């Protein structure tokens, strides 16, 4: 997919900015835009959900990944935060999601993301999970949010 390199860059830079102080710095500094781009290219090629990008002045500023019943990811480059692009991308995803409701998982300590999703009509449904990444060296506590779609 032609947008995979830009998606990889958005993914890494947004994680590094949004999760600074929330996830170990050594993990964030080791993130590779090239590796993320390759991963996204594989996912897209395999048809593992849909990916939408939002552009500003012809450049990819953010992306969202989603599939039936779930918003998997929504990330913007930090320089585009607070400018309405995230809301615009989110609203497009909500239009595209099939069914009556959907879920998403948010890092429990990511107050900025939680506030964004609440403003968009998502509600904490009380479910929690623990994910491990980086070969088990990084633990992520996540909260599930739910939203009616129609």
C-alpha positions in Angstrom: 0.0 0.0 0.0 1.3 3.4 -1.0 0.4 5.0 2.3 2.2 2.4 4.5 5.4 4.4 5.0 3.4 7.5 6.1 1.2 5.4 8.3 4.3 3.9 9.9 5.7 7.4 10.6 2.4 8.6 12.1 2.2 5.5 14.3 5.7 5.9 15.7 5.7 9.7 16.1 2.2 9.7 17.7 3.2 6.9 20.2 6.4 8.7 21.1 4.5 11.9 21.8 1.3 10.6 23.4 2.9 7.9 25.5 5.9 9.8 26.8 5.9 9.3 30.5 3.2 6.5 30.2 5.3 3.8 28.5 9.1 3.3 29.1 11.2 5.8 27.2 13.6 3.1 26.0 10.8 1.3 24.3 9.5 4.4 22.6 12.9 5.4 21.3 13.4 1.9 19.8 10.2 2.2 17.7 10.9 2.0 14.0 8.7 3.8 11.4 10.1 1.4 8.8 9.1 -1.7 10.8 5.7 -0.2 11.5 5.2 0.6 7.9 6.0 -3.0 6.9 3.6 -4.3 9.5 0.8 -2.0 8.3 1.5 -2.9 4.7 1.1 -6.6 5.6 -2.1 -6.0 7.5 -3.6 -4.0 4.7 -2.5 -6.6 2.1 -4.0 -9.4 4.2 -7.3 -7.5 4.5 -7.1 -7.3 8.3 -9.7 -4.6 8.6 -9.8 -1.2 6.9 -7.5 1.7 7.1 -8.4 5.3 6.4 -5.9 8.3 6.2 -6.5 11.9 6.7 -4.4 14.4 4.8 -3.5 18.0 5.3 -2.0 19.8 2.3 -1.5 16.5 0.5 0.5 14.8 3.2 -0.8 12.1 5.5 -1.5 13.6 8.9 -3.1 10.6 10.6 -4.8 7.3 10.1 -7.5 5.1 11.6 -7.8 1.3 11.5 -11.1 -0.5 12.1 -13.0 -3.6 11.5 -16.5 -5.0 12.3 -17.5 -3.7 15.7 -14.1 -2.2 16.7 -12.0 0.9 16.2 -8.5 -0.5 16.5 -6.4 2.6 16.1 -6.7 6.3 15.5 -3.4 8.3 15.5 -2.4 11.8 14.3 1.0 13.4 14.0 1.4 15.5 17.1 1.6 18.8 15.1 -2.0 18.1 14.0 -3.5 17.5 17.5 -6.2 19.9 18.4 -7.0 21.0 14.9 -10.1 19.0 14.2 -8.5 16.3 12.0 -8.9 13.6 14.6 -12.6 14.3 15.0 -13.0 14.4 11.2 -11.2 11.0 10.8 -13.2 9.6 13.8 -16.5 10.7 12.3 -15.7 9.0 9.0 -14.8 5.8 10.7 -18.1 5.8 12.7 -19.9 6.2 9.4 -18.1 3.2 7.9 -18.4 0.9 10.9 -21.1 -1.7 10.4 -23.6 -2.6 13.1 -25.3 -0.9 15.9 -22.3 -0.4 18.3 -18.6 -0.6 18.5 -15.8 -0.9 21.0 -12.2 0.5 21.3 -9.4 0.0 23.8 -7.5 2.9 25.3 -4.4 3.0 27.5 -5.8 3.6 31.0 -3.3 6.4 31.7 -3.9 8.2 28.4 -6.1 11.0 29.7 -5.9 13.0 26.4 -7.3 10.0 24.4 -9.9 9.1 26.9 -11.2 12.7 26.9 -11.2 12.8 23.1 -13.3 9.6 22.9 -15.7 10.7 25.6 -16.3 14.0 23.6 -17.1 11.7 20.6 -19.8 9.8 22.5 -17.8 6.8 23.7 -18.4 5.5 27.2 -16.2 3.4 29.5 -18.1 0.1 29.8 -16.0 -1.1 32.8 -14.0 -3.8 30.9 -10.3 -3.9 31.5 -7.4 -5.9 30.0 -3.7 -6.1 30.4 -1.5 -6.4 27.3 2.2 -7.0 27.1 4.4 -5.9 24.3 8.2 -5.7 23.6 8.6 -9.4 24.4 6.8 -9.0 27.7 9.0 -6.1 29.0 6.2 -3.5 28.7 2.7 -4.0 30.3 -0.2 -1.9 29.1 -3.4 -1.5 31.2 -6.3 -0.8 28.9 -9.9 0.3 29.3 -12.7 -0.6 26.9 -15.0 2.1 25.6 -18.3 1.5 23.7 -20.4 3.6 21.5 -23.8 3.2 19.7 -23.3 3.8 16.0 -26.9 4.3 14.7 
